[in-house]
Amino acid sequence: MEIEKKYYYSEIFHSIQGEGHYTGVPTAWLRFFLCNLQCNGFGQINPTDPGTYELPFEEFDASTVSRVEDLPVWDKGCDSSYTWSKKFKHLMGQKTAVELANQIVDTIKTDSNPDGLFLHPLSGQHQHLCFTGGEPLMKHAQEAVVGILKELKKQKNLPGSITFETNGTQELTDDFVKYMTAIDPEIFFSISPKLWTVAGEKASKAIRPQNIVEYLSISPHGQLKFVVGNRDEQWTEMESVIKQFRDVGVDLPVWVMPVGAREEEQNATAGDVAKRAFQRGYNVAARVHVHLFGNAIGT
C-alpha cells in the first residue's frame, strides 16, 4: 500500500487579506514551511551590510514554545523566519494534501457557515484562498497545492479565487501549470520581489522577471508588491526593478507597502512611503490585519 506524501506547513488560519488587491476579503490561509530566501535585512540599520545585522530569531529559545502562535513578532529580519528556519521545524504541522484540504475547510467553519463553504451561505459572497510561506511555489508546495485543490474540487468547494504570495523566484512545474490552467477559480499571483537595499537579498538571486512571464501564461491576474522605507536608495532600486519587469512585458499593477513587521515600525514610515508612492502613481498597501489584530501570528 502506497503511503501518501505529507507536507510541512506552519499555519492554517481564517482571517482577511490585509495587503493589496484583495484587502478586506475573507480568506483562508495556508502557510507552507521552507523558503529559498531569508530576507534578514528587513528592519536593519544597513540592510546591505550583513555584518551589522541583529537577528532576534536566532537568539530565541525555540524550546520554550509549543505552538507557532506563541512566537513573538520580531522587529528585525524576516517577519516569518519561523517558516524557514530549521530551529522552528518542531513547531510545524505535517499532513497529506487531502488532510490539508480538510483542515482548510474546518478552519473556515463558523456558526453562519457550518459546512466551511467558500461560497458563504449567509453573504452569498466568495471567500478567498491564499497560499503563502515560506515560499508557496517551491516544488514541494506546488505539488501539495495541486493535491489540495483536487480534493476541494472533489468536495465541490473550490474557492472563487486563489492567491499565491510569492517572491517570484521559482519556476513552475509542468503538473502545476497543467492543473492551474484547467480549473475555474481566478489565479492571482501576488509577487513581492525582495530588494537588496531593503531585504538584503542580492538581485542575482531575488529578481527573476522571466519567471513572472511564465506565471502570467497561467493567469493575467496579479500584482507586484514592494516593501520599502523612506530611503532614497530603496526607491531608486525599486524603480530599477520595476523597469526590468516592464521590459519583459510584465505590466502588473504596483503596490507599495511600508517596511516593518510590527505596527510600530510600519507607522514610523507609513505616511512618507504612502506619499512617495501615490505621487509616483503607484497603489499604496497597508498591513490592515496588523492594524486590526495587532502584532500577532495567525492573523
Phi and psi in degrees as a GROMACS rama.xvg file:
@    title "Ramachandran Plot"
@    xaxis  label "Phi"
@    yaxis  label "Psi"
@TYPE xy
-75.3086  132.778  GLU-2
-85.586  128.631  ILE-3
-68.3406  138.708  GLU-4
-69.7477  141.208  LYS-5
-110.709  150.652  LYS-6
-124.859  137.305  TYR-7
-78.8667  138.481  TYR-8
-144.811  158.401  TYR-9
-103.693  -32.7447  SER-10
-151.131  146.804  GLU-11
-133.384  121.861  ILE-12
-152.385  167.828  PHE-13
-119.383  123.927  HIS-14
-155.003  -144.253  SER-15
-117.812  164.958  ILE-16
-80.0378  126.651  GLN-17
-103.248  -1.97727  GLY-18
-136.718  135.294  GLU-19
76.4988  -149.781  GLY-20
-54.6592  -42.4963  HIS-21
-96.0226  19.7019  TYR-22
-50.9628  129.75  THR-23
90.7936  -10.592  GLY-24
-79.9114  130.525  VAL-25
-55.3505  131.674  PRO-26
-140.832  135.813  THR-27
-92.0302  132.185  ALA-28
-115.417  136.338  TRP-29
-125.849  117.532  LEU-30
-105.166  112.671  ARG-31
-77.4032  156.131  PHE-32
-92.1899  141.396  PHE-33
97.3051  142.067  LEU-34
-150.672  150.179  CYS-35
-89.1806  -8.14496  ASN-36
-118.923  159.071  LEU-37
-116.081  -30.3139  GLN-38
55.7892  42.1023  CYS-39
-70.8125  -9.48018  ASN-40
-77.377  -15.1077  GLY-41
-58.0712  129.167  PHE-42
80.1994  0.111633  GLY-43
-82.6834  156.04  GLN-44
-61.4994  -42.3166  ILE-45
-132.977  94.1512  ASN-46
-60.1025  -20.6584  PRO-47
-89.5347  3.63059  THR-48
-125.399  88.2284  ASP-49
-57.6494  -23.0895  PRO-50
-65.6052  -16.471  GLY-51
-104.474  3.52777  THR-52
-65.4187  142.316  TYR-53
-111.819  124.511  GLU-54
-126.72  90.0842  LEU-55
-57.5972  -30.5399  PRO-56
-65.2238  -28.2728  PHE-57
-69.7957  -30.079  GLU-58
-87.2659  -14.0636  GLU-59
-70.5337  136.505  PHE-60
-85.3297  98.9619  ASP-61
-67.3263  -16.179  ALA-62
-74.6879  -8.82078  SER-63
-85.4749  -6.18158  THR-64
-127.391  152.54  VAL-65
-119.267  -3.06359  SER-66
-135.514  143.471  ARG-67
-57.1807  -38.5174  VAL-68
-61.6956  -18.8228  GLU-69
-90.1075  -2.75352  ASP-70
-73.3812  147.634  LEU-71
-76.5306  162.824  PRO-72
-97.1032  114.842  VAL-73
-84.5667  150.728  TRP-74
-87.4967  -10.239  ASP-75
-132.563  146.578  LYS-76
84.7385  -176.722  GLY-77
-58.4755  134.188  CYS-78
-73.7488  -7.44708  ASP-79
-132.616  46.3139  SER-80
-60.952  -23.9464  SER-81
-66.6404  -13.9856  TYR-82
-88.6213  -2.36456  THR-83
-138.848  -22.4833  TRP-84
-73.9689  127.928  SER-85
-64.2356  -20.3158  LYS-86
-66.6284  -16.7111  LYS-87
-104.347  6.66728  PHE-88
-61.7432  -28.9547  LYS-89
-68.1584  -14.159  HIS-90
-90.4953  -7.83877  LEU-91
-80.3629  151.928  MET-92
-89.424  164.644  GLY-93
-146.439  114.474  GLN-94
-141.839  162.057  LYS-95
-75.0015  167.326  THR-96
-60.682  -40.6975  ALA-97
-64.447  -42.8178  VAL-98
-63.9502  -38.1587  GLU-99
-64.9316  -43.0858  LEU-100
-59.5017  -44.3264  ALA-101
-65.831  -36.4026  ASN-102
-70.1176  -35.8166  GLN-103
-59.6493  -46.1773  ILE-104
-61.4553  -45.6679  VAL-105
-59.8544  -36.0376  ASP-106
-66.7208  -30.8516  THR-107
-95.2211  5.80106  ILE-108
-71.8643  132.602  LYS-109
-139.209  176.888  THR-110
-59.1465  -34.8863  ASP-111
-90.9881  -2.83823  SER-112
-142.614  64.9056  ASN-113
-64.7208  -19.006  PRO-114
-97.8605  -0.578795  ASP-115
65.4062  48.4197  GLY-116
-89.3835  138.734  LEU-117
-69.2537  -30.735  PHE-118
-87.4019  99.9637  LEU-119
-65.7569  128.483  HIS-120
-69.773  -22.5115  PRO-121
-86.177  -51.8189  LEU-122
-82.7083  -23.6696  SER-123
72.9129  12.6605  GLY-124
-106.099  148.262  GLN-125
-77.3138  129.601  HIS-126
-83.4189  163.493  GLN-127
-105.421  158.615  HIS-128
-125.933  128.898  LEU-129
-125.194  127.205  CYS-130
-100.626  126.274  PHE-131
-139.551  -167.787  THR-132
-160.995  -152.176  GLY-133
47.8964  -159.204  GLY-134
-125.485  110.253  GLU-135
-77.664  -0.280687  PRO-136
-111.964  15.0718  LEU-137
-65.4814  155.188  MET-138
-57.5168  -40.7892  LYS-139
-65.4747  -35.0368  HIS-140
-72.4826  -38.514  ALA-141
-58.3693  -43.2329  GLN-142
-61.8993  -43.1411  GLU-143
-64.8967  -42.0428  ALA-144
-58.9906  -45.9525  VAL-145
-59.3005  -43.2787  VAL-146
-64.8278  -39.8066  GLY-147
-63.3767  -47.1266  ILE-148
-68.5774  -33.5222  LEU-149
-61.3562  -40.7231  LYS-150
-69.5121  -41.9315  GLU-151
-63.359  -38.1691  LEU-152
-64.8533  -40.5077  LYS-153
-59.7236  -35.2958  LYS-154
-84.4204  2.8763  GLN-155
55.2231  44.9521  LYS-156
-140.404  41.9723  ASN-157
-73.5751  143.245  LEU-158
-71.2651  165.029  PRO-159
-77.1187  -23.3131  GLY-160
-151.752  149.902  SER-161
-135.663  129.043  ILE-162
-107.269  141.135  THR-163
-111.689  113.168  PHE-164
-88.8195  101.116  GLU-165
-126.767  154.455  THR-166
-84.2286  -5.73777  ASN-167
80.1649  16.3068  GLY-168
-99.273  -9.61485  THR-169
-97.2097  138.511  GLN-170
-81.3586  153.668  GLU-171
-94.2808  144.878  LEU-172
-81.7588  157.293  THR-173
-60.8113  -41.0743  ASP-174
-63.7122  -39.5869  ASP-175
-64.9302  -48.1025  PHE-176
-60.0351  -45.7766  VAL-177
-60.5337  -43.7017  LYS-178
-72.9912  -42.4912  TYR-179
-65.354  -30.8959  MET-180
-81.3864  -6.64911  THR-181
-104.956  -5.21394  ALA-182
-106.577  162.514  ILE-183
-81.4399  -33.9334  ASP-184
-57.077  148.028  PRO-185
-66.0913  128.851  GLU-186
-98.799  124.886  ILE-187
-123.425  119.064  PHE-188
-98.2145  111.827  PHE-189
-96.8249  102.194  SER-190
-101.688  121.241  ILE-191
-117.488  86.9792  SER-192
-64.9014  135.792  PRO-193
-94.1847  124.439  LYS-194
-91.914  144.309  LEU-195
-60.6364  -41.769  TRP-196
-79.847  -3.95309  THR-197
-119.085  -50.8619  VAL-198
-101.398  -11.4608  ALA-199
76.2614  19.2908  GLY-200
-104.006  127.085  GLU-201
-68.5232  142.903  LYS-202
-59.2069  -32.7121  ALA-203
-60.8639  -24.2077  SER-204
-102.698  -31.4537  LYS-205
-102.203  -18.2872  ALA-206
-112.716  111.597  ILE-207
-132.974  72.5904  ARG-208
-55.4851  -35.7415  PRO-209
-64.1661  -29.6837  GLN-210
-62.2039  -36.2413  ASN-211
-69.7632  -31.9691  ILE-212
-58.1073  -41.4061  VAL-213
-65.1719  -42.3291  GLU-214
-58.3787  -42.0684  TYR-215
-72.8621  -11.8768  LEU-216
-72.7081  -20.9354  SER-217
-84.4176  -44.4628  ILE-218
-154.235  139.353  SER-219
-82.2878  -0.467491  PRO-220
-92.4747  132.262  HIS-221
168.983  -171.558  GLY-222
-155.762  154.266  GLN-223
-101.189  125.19  LEU-224
-123.464  115.019  LYS-225
-109.35  137.701  PHE-226
-103.574  121.322  VAL-227
-141.096  163.475  VAL-228
-106.76  -151.372  GLY-229
-105.811  18.4269  ASN-230
-87.3939  136.813  ARG-231
-58.3624  -39.3998  ASP-232
-65.7519  -27.6973  GLU-233
-69.9112  -39.7743  GLN-234
-71.1095  -35.5688  TRP-235
-63.6604  -44.0668  THR-236
-65.3555  -42.8434  GLU-237
-58.4362  -46.0553  MET-238
-61.7418  -38.2741  GLU-239
-64.3874  -41.7332  SER-240
-68.8288  -41.6531  VAL-241
-56.8907  -42.2815  ILE-242
-60.7614  -39.1267  LYS-243
-61.0369  -39.6301  GLN-244
-68.6754  -43.8057  PHE-245
-61.8505  -36.224  ARG-246
-64.7701  -23.0309  ASP-247
-103.383  11.5313  VAL-248
91.6212  11.5036  GLY-249
-87.9169  103.683  VAL-250
-110.291  30.9442  ASP-251
-65.7854  149.355  LEU-252
-62.9962  147.231  PRO-253
-103.527  130.51  VAL-254
-114.444  138.962  TRP-255
-119.651  133.342  VAL-256
-130.967  138.763  MET-257
-67.799  142.491  PRO-258
-67.1859  148.947  VAL-259
134.344  123.571  GLY-260
-78.5861  -27.639  ALA-261
-110.993  161.512  ARG-262
-60.1005  -36.6014  GLU-263
-60.7509  -47.2436  GLU-264
-69.7126  -37.4292  GLU-265
-63.4257  -43.9594  GLN-266
-64.6146  -26.002  ASN-267
-64.3458  -30.1265  ALA-268
-124.363  -2.26252  THR-269
-56.9734  -46.793  ALA-270
-63.5023  -44.7907  GLY-271
-65.93  -42.1081  ASP-272
-62.9795  -44.7629  VAL-273
-60.6983  -44.5313  ALA-274
-63.2693  -45.667  LYS-275
-60.16  -39.0932  ARG-276
-68.2601  -52.9717  ALA-277
-70.7108  -25.9535  PHE-278
-69.1841  -23.5932  GLN-279
-91.6392  -1.78374  ARG-280
88.8549  10.4023  GLY-281
-92.3945  154.208  TYR-282
-72.2122  150.351  ASN-283
-108.796  129.091  VAL-284
-114.281  138.376  ALA-285
-118.942  152.425  ALA-286
-81.2357  81.7962  ARG-287
-60.6306  -35.8493  VAL-288
-61.2414  -34.2194  HIS-289
-68.9008  -41.9026  VAL-290
-65.8821  -32.9213  HIS-291
-80.5529  -42.7164  LEU-292
-114.628  -2.93092  PHE-293
85.1852  -171.529  GLY-294
-83.4193  81.5478  ASN-295
-139.593  140.51  ALA-296
-77.4094  145.718  ILE-297
85.1381  25.151  GLY-298
